[in-house]
Amino acid sequence: MEVVGQSEDNTGEKPVEVLGDSGDSSYENLQYLEERAIEGYIPDQRMESLRKGTSQHPEFHESRFRYDQVENHSICPMGRFLPYQGLSKRPGKPEIRIYRCADGPECGRKSEGRRAAYRTISLDPR
């Protein structure tokens, strides 16, 4: 986090805690703070949209999906299973696990919040 580095340069001291807004919420920033043993108080961007009521379909927010680690599938808020489909590779970043709803076109909520035929979610391993 650039601002933390600037603060250290200006004061000559490492901060113990930092406060940020949801724009500072990223894995890279959180990892930076963790590596330096700095306590960060930063709201998650997606959870912030839920809190503010700006999420288009809050009932299908990723926080509403459950992950079953033993069976390696996710379960949507409608109780439908999203089996593991594979990995998505990203340059310079960890692979993302992809889960896709088996009911796809038959889902009664298909038209809400998605353009694709199947509801898909991804899990970042970090």
Residue pairs with C-beta under 8 A, 6 or more apart in sequence:
1 18
1 20
1 24
1 29
1 32
1 33
3 18
4 15
4 18
4 32
4 33
4 36
4 38
7 15
8 14
8 15
14 36
14 38
15 38
16 38
16 39
17 38
17 39
17 40
17 41
18 33
18 38
18 39
18 40
18 41
18 42
19 41
19 42
20 29
20 40
20 41
20 42
21 42
21 43
22 42
22 43
22 44
22 45
22 48
23 45
24 42
25 42
25 43
25 44
25 45
25 48
27 124
27 126
29 40
29 42
30 40
30 42
31 126
33 39
33 40
43 51
46 55
46 61
46 62
46 63
47 63
49 55
50 58
50 61
50 63
55 61
56 113
57 112
57 113
58 64
59 77
60 76
60 77
60 109
60 112
60 113
60 119
62 121
64 76
64 77
65 74
65 75
65 76
65 77
65 82
65 121
66 74
66 75
67 73
67 74
67 75
67 123
68 74
68 75
72 83
72 84
73 81
73 82
73 83
73 84
73 99
74 81
74 82
74 99
74 121
74 123
75 81
75 82
76 82
76 101
76 119
78 107
78 108
78 109
80 101
80 102
80 103
80 107
80 119
81 101
81 102
82 99
82 100
82 101
82 102
82 119
82 120
82 121
83 99
83 100
83 102
84 97
84 98
84 99
85 98
85 99
85 100
85 120
86 98
87 95
87 96
87 97
87 98
88 95
88 96
88 98
88 122
89 95
90 96
94 124
94 125
94 126
95 125
96 122
96 123
96 124
96 125
97 122
97 123
97 125
98 120
98 121
98 122
99 120
99 121
99 122
99 123
100 118
100 119
100 120
101 107
101 118
101 119
101 120
104 110
104 117
104 118
104 119
105 117
105 118
107 119
110 117
110 119
